[in-house]
Amino acid sequence: MRKRVTIALAGNANVGKSVIFNYLTGLHQHIGNWPGKTVERAEGTLHFKGYTIDIIDLPGIYSFSTYSLEETIARRYIVTEKPDVVINVIDASILERNLFLTLQLMELETPMVIALNQMDMAKKKGIEIDVKRLEDLLGIPVVPTIAIKGIGIFQLLEKAIEVIERKVSVRPSEIRYGKEVEERIIRLAEALRNIHSPYPPRYLAIKLLEGDEEIEKEISRENPKVVALARRLARELEEIHGHDRSTIITSERYMVASRIANDVQKITTPMKPSMGELLHSITTHRILGYPIMIFSLFSMFYLTFTLGNLLSEILSEYLYGLEPLLISLLGKGIIERLIWGGIIEGIIAGVTIAIPYIAPFYLILYLLEDSGYISRIAFLMDNIMHKMGLHGKAFIPLMLGYGCNVPACLGCRIMETTRERILATFVTTLVPCAARSVIIFGLVGRFLGIEWALSLYILNITIIFVLGRLAFKILPGEPTALIMEMPDYRAPHLKTVLKQTWFRLLEFIKIAFPLIIAGSFMIKLAELLGLLRVIADFLSPVTTLWLGLPAISGIMLIFGVLRKELMLIMLATAFGTTDFASVLNPVQMLVFTIVAMFYIPCIATIAALVKELGWKGALIITTVEIIFAIMLGGVTQRILTLVFGLTK
Amino acid sequence: MTRRNDPTMKRMSERLGNYEIPLTALKDGEAGIIMSISGGGYGRRWGFEKRLADLGLTPGTRIIVVKAAPFHGPIEVLVRGSRLALGRGISDRILVKKEERCGRG
């Protein structure tokens, strides 16, 4: 029988952890969330030397504090689930900073192996590392790797198995701090000897001195005296060092990391800056940076849309061609119409969005991210995002929103705090996605002129700023600011990018498809039962009296919940013409489009909102947007009627 | 953007005699030694001081300002071999002692 073991991957962000994960697991992986959290959990399995190995990719973190969800999750996983070995992936080109986390892992006294990754990048930067010496200093096996080329991965795995097989042979060195701190750690650890905790006593002592809230809470339940002692000792330290306790411990730990790094690495600054360095300077340049960004983003959207349109058309043609087949099977009747219109058309709708648009979109996005460009965009856009109470990182989901709101909402996870996540998600749903752009261009752009379409975009951006600002003021809590690493540029690892795209696509399908299909089914059923007219009549006070639209547009508003671009198609079917100018006046077109732009997140987006924020959050955002859109539509209608009336 | 009542700014001017200046006062390419990071009440909830410390911005650490993004944007710095972008508000709260000899490394 195969033995089952668990390996956890831990390390900073941008060190190539996911590349190693993908190498090890191939397509045998599962991406989900940590129970009850919006932090991604990637798991996979692999068979090696008679073992079945479960691999867990822990979130990329810089430390084990309890300020961020990711850090808490990673720490708790290591101490409670006790993986057989932790592979600590570290970036050889930023050794000192990476060792900071390594030291904390060692303090958790978990069996570990170090993957000294990105050796090629280090070399390019003129950094030479004495691997043997590092191994000796840490007392932990170190395997040099270049993950993107697959170099060293096999050895890494072998080493990990070796550690699992003869556990005792690895003897991590004890990390010693400065005299004043060390004395107090030892004293505290002594007092903690008999405490029941999954954490080792020395770790608890350090964390108590540091003032880690979670650990403090845990220990004070068992022995409040020790916590009091820790506070006193920490105060003494604060007096000696003149900094707060947490800073003291962090500094001390960095001192150790720095000592080790200086001991094992030799740095010779290269004569001329590397390509990556040059590229960085240009893409973050105060003048050149912006046109480059606009050009890149524009190309990205242009590429996805042209490619998407083409693919979508081909796919639709094929898929809609299936209807006669169904008719021949079931005959032309109410059941056929329900199955076709309700279920199959729902699936087709999903497929013709997911494959042609979402897939290439994700692909390009991950290429940009993996290369490191996304963080440069966040750097350039930070200030502008501050105007709506967010920081630079929020620009990324916002930008995604122009493609599709669903990945954009999921992308808001990169924000640090819940407050920021809510804010970013809300703002994101206001961004006109590709489907809404179809309406803007297909109706206003085509019949009133491109300048009107563009002014709608400007109106949209203005409203995003205003509503974002408002939500920023209303939501309780403190705004965070940008603290972001800008990793060195590198060629993206295509396989990892493709896998990321694939798993994202699956996630999208899982979230969006059930609701799109259920929604189409309900609406088709309503249509067949003749309920649509009833609903439209019910809505007519709003649609005709307040918004000044034809009564039939109520039906469009219902269909739009499924897919926004359906509104335009429905409009054409309802009026029996695509020459909308003959059935709608300019004011109606503008009002219709404005309402379409804001009135409700589509059903797939609502699903994403539920997933990210829960039912309550999704409900609030949806309600706010419905009310806002109707208000705005009505007011616009009145203003425009006045203006158009005057100019006529 | 001067905030006269801002405690950080006030402390800054008091300390000017010790040559402690906010990071934002360094020009592109200049380096400094971090003396202290203090948000006053700012950032307590999300722990920005801790976050910075975890990234290696601890007292006594050398920090190089590479450049500032335009329109009062974030500042690009090099710390312990890594490249970071720090928001302007944060950079205002990092007090440094300017290194006289210029140069990178």
Contacts between the chains, C-beta under 8 A, distances in Angstrom:
chain1	res1	chain2	res2	distance
A	62	B	54	4.8
A	62	B	55	5.8
A	63	B	54	3.7
A	65	B	47	7.2
A	65	B	50	5.5
A	65	B	54	6.2
A	67	B	46	6.7
A	67	B	47	4.0
A	67	B	50	5.5
A	67	B	51	6.5
A	93	B	81	7.1
A	94	B	80	7.3
A	94	B	81	4.7
A	94	B	82	4.8
A	95	B	81	7.1
A	96	B	56	7.1
A	96	B	80	4.7
A	96	B	81	6.0
A	97	B	55	7.0
A	97	B	56	5.2
A	97	B	79	7.9
A	97	B	80	5.0
A	97	B	81	6.5
A	97	B	82	5.1
A	100	B	54	7.3
A	100	B	56	6.8
A	243	B	36	7.2
A	243	B	59	5.9
A	244	B	49	8.0
A	246	B	49	7.6
A	246	B	50	5.9
A	246	B	53	6.9
A	247	B	37	7.7
A	247	B	49	7.1
A	247	B	53	5.7
A	247	B	58	6.4
A	247	B	59	6.7
A	250	B	50	7.6
A	250	B	53	4.1
A	250	B	54	6.6
A	250	B	58	5.6
A	251	B	53	7.4
A	251	B	58	4.0
A	251	B	59	6.2
A	251	B	60	6.9
A	254	B	56	6.0
A	254	B	58	5.3
A	254	B	61	7.5
A	254	B	80	7.6
A	258	B	80	7.4
A	269	B	104	8.0
A	269	B	105	6.7
A	280	B	83	7.8
A	284	B	67	7.4
A	284	B	69	7.2
A	284	B	76	6.7
A	286	B	67	7.3
A	286	B	69	6.8
A	286	B	70	4.2
A	287	B	70	7.7
A	375	B	85	7.2
A	378	B	85	7.2
A	379	B	69	5.8
A	379	B	73	7.3
A	379	B	74	5.9
A	379	B	76	6.9
A	379	B	85	4.6
A	380	B	69	6.1
A	380	B	73	7.2
A	382	B	69	6.5
A	382	B	73	5.2
A	382	B	74	4.6
A	382	B	85	7.2
A	382	B	87	6.3
A	383	B	69	6.6
A	383	B	70	7.9
A	383	B	71	4.8
A	383	B	72	5.6
A	383	B	73	4.0
A	383	B	74	7.4
A	383	B	88	7.6
A	384	B	71	7.5
A	386	B	87	7.7
A	391	B	87	6.1
A	392	B	74	6.6
A	392	B	85	7.2
A	392	B	87	7.8
A	416	B	46	6.3
A	417	B	45	7.8
A	417	B	46	5.4
A	477	B	45	6.7
A	478	B	42	7.8
A	478	B	43	7.1
A	478	B	44	7.6
A	478	B	45	4.6
A	478	B	46	6.4
A	480	B	43	7.7
A	480	B	46	4.8
A	480	B	48	7.1
A	481	B	43	7.8
A	481	B	48	7.0
A	481	B	86	7.9
A	481	B	87	3.4
A	481	B	88	7.9
A	481	B	89	5.1
A	481	B	90	5.0
A	482	B	74	5.1
A	482	B	85	5.8
A	482	B	86	6.6
A	482	B	87	3.9
A	482	B	90	7.4
A	483	B	48	6.9
A	483	B	51	5.5
A	483	B	52	6.6
A	483	B	55	6.9
A	483	B	84	7.0
A	483	B	85	7.8
A	483	B	86	6.0
A	483	B	87	7.1
A	483	B	90	6.5
A	484	B	84	6.7
A	484	B	85	4.7
A	485	B	55	7.4
A	485	B	82	6.0
A	485	B	83	6.9
A	485	B	84	5.6
A	485	B	85	7.8
A	486	B	76	7.1
A	486	B	83	4.7
A	486	B	84	6.8
A	486	B	85	5.7
A	487	B	83	7.6
A	488	B	83	7.4
